[in-house]
Amino acid sequence: MRMSDEEKQSSPPHWARIVARGTRISAMSDVPPLDEGFFREAEVRMPRTRPEERAGSTRVSRDWFKRFEAQGRDFQARINAVLRMYMEGR
């Protein structure tokens, strides 16, 4: 299914890149909803290389921070990976 010109204009930037590459986009109606079982079985995949980092600070919700911290060592790297995926539009 190809996107109409109207859909392309109202889409977030990452969809525009996908369409520009000629990738076909399927309808999402056939994708089942993600339930708790999906997230229980999901794996976090960390990048193989570490990008250049800069020390800094930011404020985040306490529950959000505790959830990452409870996952063990390298929780800051996992937070960085999530932010990078968001930034890259995945």
C-alpha positions, -999 to +999 in steps of 0.1 A: +000+000+000+015+033-010+009+065+010-011+092-006+004+127-010-019+139+018-006+111+041+030+119+033+025+156+042+009+148+075+033+121+085+062+124+110+096+128+093+106+092+097+077+081+075+088+106+048+123+089+048+107+055+045+085+065+016+114+083-001+134+050-001+105+034-020+096+011+009+061-002+009+041+004+040+015-022+051-017-015+068-014-016+106-049-031+110-034-066+107-009-061+135-022-076+168-021-053+199+010-056+221+000-072+254+019-079+287+032-112+273+049-094+244+068-071+268+077-100+291+094-118+263+110-087+246+147-084+246+166-051+249+192-049+222+220-026+230+241-009+202+274-027+195+294+005+195+291+033+220+287+068+204+307+097+218+291+107+251+289+139+270+282+141+307+251+160+316+220+159+337+183+159+330+152+155+351+130+124+346+101+110+365+111+090+395+091+059+385+107+059+350+142+062+365+136+035+391+123+011+364+156+014+344+177+013+375+160-019+387+172-036+355+208-036+368+241-024+357+244-002+326+210+012+332+223+046+319+233+029+286+198+015+283+183+049+288+206+063+262+196+035+238+159+043+242+165+080+237+186+072+206+159+050+191+133+078+197+156+104+181+162+082+151+124+076+147+123+039+152 
